[in-house]
Amino acid sequence: MRKASLFFTFLLISVLANAQSAKDIVGKWLGPDKDAKIEITETGGKFSGKIVWMKKPYEADGKTLRKDEKNKDEKLRQRTILNSVILSNFVFEDGKWTNGKIYDPKSGKTYSCEMKLKDGNLNVRGYVGNPIFGRTAVFTRSN
């Protein structure tokens, strides 16, 4: 009986040590191409992320910040890509962040999205319809 109690105590400690907290994704992350840094924040239980650094933030003139010219919403084509929100409305449930959206400024498309921490990286899966029909991008923690 004592051995079983000891085993379950160690099992519980192990599970709790590996459990994820909703705020574990808060902070700065480098995108998969290492050409943008996204800062994820939490407000009212919802998580979002905006681009806070870009490897090439300027147009060819070296002065004008790159615009979101491929955005499907004509009104948003004049906003800069830098500081634009690309991750929105995520909620934490069952060890992952779900029900969110990801915007890709390179294509101008928005996808359904879910995120999950794995081995210290953030796996960001964008999809249309069902997550099995999507693509995963791996973000790495940054300063």
Secondary structure as the mmCIF struct_conf table of DSSP 4:
data_model
#
loop_
_struct_conf.conf_type_id
_struct_conf.id
_struct_conf.beg_label_comp_id
_struct_conf.beg_label_asym_id
_struct_conf.beg_label_seq_id
_struct_conf.end_label_comp_id
_struct_conf.end_label_asym_id
_struct_conf.end_label_seq_id
HELX_RH_AL_P HELX_RH_AL_P1 ARG A 2 ASN A 18
HELX_LH_PP_P HELX_LH_PP_P1 ALA A 19 SER A 21
HELX_RH_3T_P HELX_RH_3T_P1 ALA A 22 ILE A 25
STRN STRN1 GLY A 27 LEU A 30
TURN_TY1_P TURN_TY1_P1 PRO A 32 ASP A 33
BEND BEND1 LYS A 34 ASP A 35
STRN STRN2 ALA A 36 THR A 43
TURN_TY1_P TURN_TY1_P2 GLY A 44 GLY A 45
STRN STRN3 LYS A 46 MET A 54
BEND BEND2 LYS A 55 LYS A 56
STRN STRN4 TYR A 58 TYR A 58
TURN_TY1_P TURN_TY1_P3 ALA A 60 ASP A 61
BEND BEND3 GLY A 62 THR A 64
STRN STRN5 LEU A 65 LEU A 65
HELX_LH_PP_P HELX_LH_PP_P2 ARG A 66 ARG A 66
STRN STRN6 LYS A 67 LYS A 67
TURN_TY1_P TURN_TY1_P4 GLU A 69 LYS A 70
BEND BEND4 LYS A 72 ASP A 73
HELX_RH_3T_P HELX_RH_3T_P2 GLU A 74 LEU A 76
TURN_TY1_P TURN_TY1_P5 ARG A 77 GLN A 78
BEND BEND5 ARG A 79 ARG A 79
STRN STRN7 THR A 80 THR A 80
BEND BEND6 ILE A 81 ILE A 81
TURN_TY1_P TURN_TY1_P6 LEU A 82 ASN A 83
STRN STRN8 VAL A 85 GLU A 93
TURN_TY1_P TURN_TY1_P7 ASP A 94 GLY A 95
STRN STRN9 LYS A 96 ASP A 104
TURN_TY1_P TURN_TY1_P8 PRO A 105 GLY A 108
STRN STRN10 LYS A 109 LYS A 118
TURN_TY1_P TURN_TY1_P9 ASP A 119 GLY A 120
STRN STRN11 ASN A 121 TYR A 127
BEND BEND7 VAL A 128 ASN A 130
HELX_RH_3T_P HELX_RH_3T_P3 PRO A 131 PHE A 133
BEND BEND8 GLY A 134 GLY A 134
STRN STRN12 ARG A 135 ARG A 141
#
